[in-house]
Amino acid sequence: ETIVPLHSFQIATAPLSSNLAATILPEGQAVSDSRRILVYYRKSADGRLVLGGRGRMALPTRAGDWAHLERALVRLYPVLSGVAIE
């Protein structure tokens, strides 16, 4: 039996305006997409979109460690391309 440690990284947008938030997961769903590499996302109670997915084998140490999640976020919701990631 082998155990392989894996990390899941998450990013969150700045709080979204109520108009923008209403267009994203309007029913409050949480989503998990495992077609290729697992990505999951949901809206937080304070109006952010939180997106997570695969991480490196080591803990994150540089900003680029989250870049693939930022690209996934914009692919899913192009309207979020200018929204800050906090």
Secondary structure, DSSP 4 states (H G I P E B T S, - for coil): -------EEEEEBSPPPHHHHTTSSTT---EEE-SSS-EEEEE-TTS-EEEEEE--SS---SGGGGHHHHHHHHHH-GGGTTSPB-
